[in-house]
Amino acid sequence: MQAQIRVRRNPFASGYCVGAKPFSTTEFVSGVGNWSEGGSARVAMHTAGGALVAGLGGGNALGGAAGAATSAVLAGNLNGISNAVHDANPTGDADANRMLGNILANALAGSAGALVGGNSGAFAGANEDLYNRSTSCNGAHCDDSNAIGKRSDTADAFRIDLVSQACGAGAQCSEAVIQVAIQAQSANADAASANMQTAAAYGAPVGVLALIGPQAVAAAALAGGFDYWGDAVSYAMGLSRDKPDFTKSYTTGVINGALYPFAIADTAIAGMGTAGKVAANGYNAIVAGTGAFGSAAVTHQASPDASGGFAAGSAAAGGATKVLFPGTLGNLLNNVIQGLSGPFQNAITQHK
């Protein structure tokens, strides 16, 4: 039987104790609880993921978010159901029992998702359970500590099964060794939490764009790609001292994607007369300039006014090119114009 360390609050200290020695693990303990099955941070991540997948798949993003969130919230309870089937031993085989328990839990996750989010909710709820909870639910017992009705304050009492990890079988395990292991796990938990928070910061805006529609996500990817490529060309040619920055280009893409509903689609412009095409492309140029101005301001670029002006000019030029050269050639030339807009701006402003 594996020994366990039970971490309890020391009423006379701000930290936690193993034995009688206090150490600071408050962030570790609460962080583990938040990212475990059913934890608030984990639920938030799966909610954003459910919205994104449903939106990109042409489904209802809100339904997908609701379904994924419900499945994530109930993860501890679903593990409890899987455990109950496993412990009942209906097949006589431990692995088959666990598989049967997970199949039942997955069906319930999909049903719960359907209740709150319709077809998109059912799909997202079942997927969230299948590719997340069930992948870590194996062996003799699955973690159901965060089940609704069973949750407790993880900062008051959190069991950490460290002895078997920090000490070899039959070896003497000192308190100092255990504390080193706890601190190492704390550092790993902090790093994992930071990575997940970064993923959430980048994923949430895409989830919002998915609510607008897949065209908005595509527009964001195109605008961000043009911006990054233009910055790379500027840096390589010595027109800028700044290396291409993913976060800057990502922000530019998100802002342009959010403005997508305000632009007139190419398919609509193609059916217009000459005057209509000129007016529509002029309007789209204003939208592009507004997006560039906002992106430059948000990312603290030197001259948002210049960025807006050059973006409007390149959008107008690209639109005119697509009118003059319909089809693949026009699209190719437009892409070149948009990609070189940044380097052209840097070349002009550098020699003022």
Sequence and secondary structure as in RCSB ss.txt:
>XXXX:A:sequence
MQAQIRVRRNPFASGYCVGAKPFSTTEFVSGVGNWSEGGSARVAMHTAGGALVAGLGGGNALGGAAGAATSAVLA
GNLNGISNAVHDANPTGDADANRMLGNILANALAGSAGALVGGNSGAFAGANEDLYNRSTSCNGAHCDDSNAIGK
RSDTADAFRIDLVSQACGAGAQCSEAVIQVAIQAQSANADAASANMQTAAAYGAPVGVLALIGPQAVAAAALAGG
FDYWGDAVSYAMGLSRDKPDFTKSYTTGVINGALYPFAIADTAIAGMGTAGKVAANGYNAIVAGTGAFGSAAVTH
QASPDASGGFAAGSAAAGGATKVLFPGTLGNLLNNVIQGLSGPFQNAITQHK
>XXXX:A:secstr
    EEEEE TTSSSEEETTEEE  HHHHHHHHHHSTT HHHHHHHHHHHHHHHHHTTS HHHHHHHHHHHHHTH
HHHHHHHHHHHHH SSS HHHHHHHHHHHHHHHHHHHHHHHHHHHHHHHHHHHIIIIIHHH  SS    TTSTTT
   TTTEEEE  HHHHS TT    HHHHHHHHHHHHHHHHHHHHHHHHHHHHHHHHHHHHHH HHHHHHHHHHHH
HHHHHHHHHHHTTS SS   HHHHHHHHHHHHHTGGGS  HHHHHTS HHHHHHHHHHHHHHHHHHHHHHHHHTT
 S HHHHHHHHHHHHHHHHHHHHHSTTHHHHHHHHHHHHHHHHHHHHHHHT 
